[in-house]
Amino acid sequence: MDIIFYTRDQCSLCVEAKLILHILQTEHPINIIERDIDTNDEWTEQYGLMIPVIEIDGEIVQSGIIDLFALEEKIKSKLL
């Protein structure tokens, strides 16, 4: 399963979210696609105030402070 992770440099919440994603990646078959919003004006406009943003199957499942347990439950439900 692909997980799109919208992020940017100098974002402490993004660093924490990335660690959470890597923890989940050791437990579940997920592929993290990292997108720096500062490389695309549309992403900056859309996600600039929300980052980090985690998207699965076109759905934003979490943004801002990422919750490990809630995200894992969402991943499990998508993998079924």
Residue pairs with C-beta under 8 A, 6 or more apart in sequence:
1 28
1 29
1 30
1 31
1 56
1 75
1 78
1 79
2 30
2 31
2 33
2 56
3 21
3 30
3 31
3 32
3 33
3 54
3 55
3 56
3 75
4 33
4 35
4 54
4 55
4 56
5 17
5 18
5 21
5 32
5 33
5 34
5 35
5 52
5 53
5 54
5 55
6 35
6 37
6 43
6 47
6 50
6 51
6 52
6 53
6 54
6 55
7 14
7 17
7 18
7 34
7 35
7 36
7 37
7 51
7 52
8 14
8 36
8 37
8 38
8 51
9 36
9 38
11 51
11 52
13 51
13 52
13 64
13 65
13 66
14 51
14 52
16 65
16 66
17 52
17 54
17 66
18 34
18 52
20 66
20 68
20 71
21 30
21 32
21 54
22 32
23 68
24 30
24 68
24 71
24 72
24 75
25 32
27 72
28 72
28 75
28 76
28 79
29 79
30 75
35 43
37 43
37 44
37 46
37 47
37 48
37 51
38 44
47 53
47 63
50 60
50 63
50 64
51 63
51 64
52 63
52 64
52 66
53 60
53 62
53 63
54 60
54 61
54 62
54 63
54 66
54 71
55 61
56 74
56 75
56 78
57 78
61 71
61 74
62 70
62 71
62 74
